[in-house]
Amino acid sequence: MTLFVLALGAALGAVLRAAILDLKIFRRFAIPYGTITVNIAGSFLMGLCVPVLQSSGVLYTGIIFGFLGGFTTYSTFSLDQLSLLGEKRYRELLRYSFITIFFSMVALAAGLITGVSLS
């Protein structure tokens, strides 16, 4: 049962990520704001869900490791960085890396603070 819930969550997260990354609004920017958006949102949701769902067993696994694991994307972030580096777009690379890492940590912390206050 746990593996099924994990797989279902991962599939739903990946589909939502693909839908967000496909939005036209993100296509006009020099850096991949779609990936930034899903990683920051996923970090906030991770922080929010961890304290709230800690004792939920299968639900915790399905949401934290499944849905949020499928929704967020470190591999796309890394590929984007490598592409920017290969294109010698150093400013965009630094901006993209900083925004993603810094604001993902801030979002995670904000989610944890919110989640702890809710639980």
C-alpha positions as CSV (number, residue, x, y, z in Angstrom):
1,M,0.0,0.0,0.0
2,T,2.8,2.5,0.9
3,L,4.5,2.0,-2.5
4,F,1.2,2.6,-4.3
5,V,0.6,5.8,-2.4
6,L,4.2,6.9,-3.0
7,A,3.9,6.2,-6.7
8,L,0.5,8.0,-7.0
9,G,1.9,11.0,-5.2
10,A,5.0,11.2,-7.4
11,A,2.9,10.9,-10.5
12,L,0.5,13.7,-9.4
13,G,3.5,15.9,-8.4
14,A,5.2,15.4,-11.7
15,V,2.1,16.1,-13.7
16,L,1.5,19.4,-11.8
17,R,5.2,20.4,-12.3
18,A,4.9,19.7,-16.0
19,A,1.7,21.8,-16.2
20,I,3.3,24.7,-14.4
21,L,6.5,24.6,-16.4
22,D,4.4,24.6,-19.6
23,L,2.7,27.9,-18.7
24,K,3.4,30.6,-21.3
25,I,4.2,33.2,-18.7
26,F,7.5,31.5,-17.9
27,R,8.7,31.3,-21.6
28,R,9.5,35.0,-21.9
29,F,12.2,35.2,-19.3
30,A,16.0,34.8,-19.6
31,I,16.1,32.3,-16.7
32,P,13.8,29.4,-16.0
33,Y,11.3,30.9,-13.6
34,G,9.0,27.9,-13.9
35,T,11.6,25.7,-12.2
36,I,12.2,28.4,-9.6
37,T,8.5,28.6,-8.9
38,V,8.0,24.8,-8.4
39,N,11.1,24.5,-6.3
40,I,10.2,27.4,-4.0
41,A,6.6,26.4,-3.7
42,G,7.6,22.8,-3.1
43,S,10.0,23.9,-0.4
44,F,7.3,25.9,1.4
45,L,4.9,22.9,1.1
46,M,7.6,20.6,2.5
47,G,8.1,22.8,5.5
48,L,4.4,23.1,6.0
49,C,3.7,19.4,5.7
50,V,6.5,17.9,7.7
51,P,5.4,19.0,11.2
52,V,1.7,18.6,10.3
53,L,2.0,15.1,8.9
54,Q,4.8,13.6,11.0
55,S,2.7,11.0,12.6
56,S,0.6,10.2,9.5
57,G,2.7,7.3,8.2
58,V,1.4,6.5,4.7
59,L,0.1,10.0,4.1
60,Y,3.4,11.5,5.1
61,T,5.2,9.2,2.6
62,G,2.7,9.9,-0.2
63,I,2.9,13.7,0.2
64,I,6.5,14.3,1.3
65,F,8.4,11.7,-0.7
66,G,5.8,11.1,-3.4
67,F,4.0,14.3,-4.4
68,L,6.6,16.8,-3.3
69,G,9.5,14.6,-4.6
70,G,7.7,14.4,-8.0
71,F,6.8,18.1,-7.9
72,T,10.2,19.6,-7.1
73,T,13.1,19.1,-9.4
74,Y,16.8,19.4,-8.5
75,S,17.8,17.6,-11.7
76,T,16.1,20.2,-14.0
77,F,17.7,22.9,-11.8
78,S,21.1,21.3,-12.4
79,L,20.5,20.9,-16.2
80,D,19.4,24.5,-16.4
81,Q,22.5,25.6,-14.7
82,L,24.7,23.6,-17.0
83,S,22.9,25.0,-20.0
84,L,23.4,28.6,-18.8
85,L,27.1,27.9,-18.1
86,G,27.5,26.3,-21.6
87,E,25.9,29.4,-23.2
88,K,28.3,31.6,-21.2
89,R,25.3,33.4,-19.6
90,Y,27.1,33.9,-16.3
91,R,24.9,36.6,-14.8
92,E,21.8,34.5,-15.5
93,L,23.5,31.5,-14.0
94,L,24.4,33.3,-10.8
95,R,21.0,34.9,-10.5
96,Y,19.2,31.6,-11.2
97,S,21.3,29.7,-8.7
98,F,21.0,32.3,-6.0
99,I,17.3,32.8,-6.4
100,T,16.6,29.1,-6.3
101,I,18.8,28.2,-3.4
102,F,18.2,31.2,-1.2
103,F,14.4,31.5,-1.6
104,S,13.9,27.7,-1.4
105,M,15.6,27.8,2.0
106,V,13.5,30.8,3.1
107,A,10.3,29.2,1.8
108,L,11.2,25.9,3.7
109,A,11.8,27.9,6.9
110,A,8.5,29.8,6.5
111,G,6.7,26.6,5.8
112,L,8.2,25.0,8.9
113,I,7.3,28.0,11.1
114,T,3.7,27.9,9.7
115,G,3.5,24.1,10.0
116,V,4.7,24.0,13.6
117,S,2.2,26.7,14.5
118,L,-0.6,24.7,12.9
119,S,0.3,21.4,14.6
